[in-house]
């Protein structure tokens, strides 16, 4: 079955919803206007229950099917990014310094399209829980919704999500069993030496030289301490120190990210960072302190559900329109918390050429919305068929 005809008929409507959402991007858990707009549409569609205020501005809407059965969860993220938009669109952001630069407006529109179709047809057993989540980019809204009990409260047994993929073939789905996105951690290194005149370095304990040495030494964790079969990234992204050319500063600060798929590799990195930093600090005769922050865990697809999702995607896009063994990427996604709580799958949907996500000229391709919405609808109908249908 290709794109669902009824959903194809909603293409213009989904684009209108998406354009409105695009114009009002909000950040973190503070997605008040977005959530209000989503809730209004869901009421118009006639969902059976609407639960608002989860994770502050998150929503779970319930649609009843025909007869008893389990509950399947479908998730869309709603938040934007602190980026100034440069698209020149007539529906560009009206909120200065904020932008839907990752396509969450499109994800929300796709799930709204599926919601309207499912509320009209109800060609499934049990229930569907439509999860509209704030704070994917930062704030861990997925974790907050899980902590606030949505899986148990609504009896969700499995859960699915889609993310658009600029640069990937238009309309092609990408997924894989097991890890598909990495854990994303942050490290901060605080160095304290002894400042003084730059003409008399012998009277100082220079934190600048120590910072440079620490950054170089950290790269040996990747090159010498981890097994090459295990994917690992350690990237230093900031070094801040000093204020002028003739003063050796007292302190320096180093910041960066660690990306892993495996908890043992993650633990090794933390241990080696502590050892490297302590050794470097001792060699320079100064103090250095590691502050390591664990972020989103890896996004890990259940093998069975990923295979099922690929089958459903092939119903919509054809066998050639699915890559079910995509190479995992080092980006992170807080849908990981929902997949830790329940089996399910995360898929990417190619939207063709254009600016990449988190770019000020990015824009979601409205033409993929009917494809994503059809996947959401079909996975409900396939997972929970009506008895005797």
Secondary structure, DSSP 8 states (H G I E B T S, - for coil): --S-HHHHTTHHHHHHHHHHHHHT---TT--HHHHHHHHHHHHHHT-SEEEEEETTTEEEEEEE-SSS--EEEEEEE---BS-------TT--SSTT-B--SSHHHHHHHHHHHHHHHHHH--SSSEEEEEEE--SSSS-HHHHHHHTTHHHHTTEEEEEEEEEETTS-TT-EE-BSEEEE-EEEEEEEEEE-B-EEGGGGGGSB-HHHHHHHHHHHHHHIIIIIS-TTS-EEEEEEEEEE-SSTTEE-SEEEEEEEEEES-HHHHHHHHHHHHHHHHHHHHHHTSEEEEEEE--S--EEE-HHHHHHHHHHHHHHH-GGGEETB---BS---TTHHHHHHSEEEEEEEE--SS--TTSTT----GGGHHHHHHHHHHHHHHHT--TT-
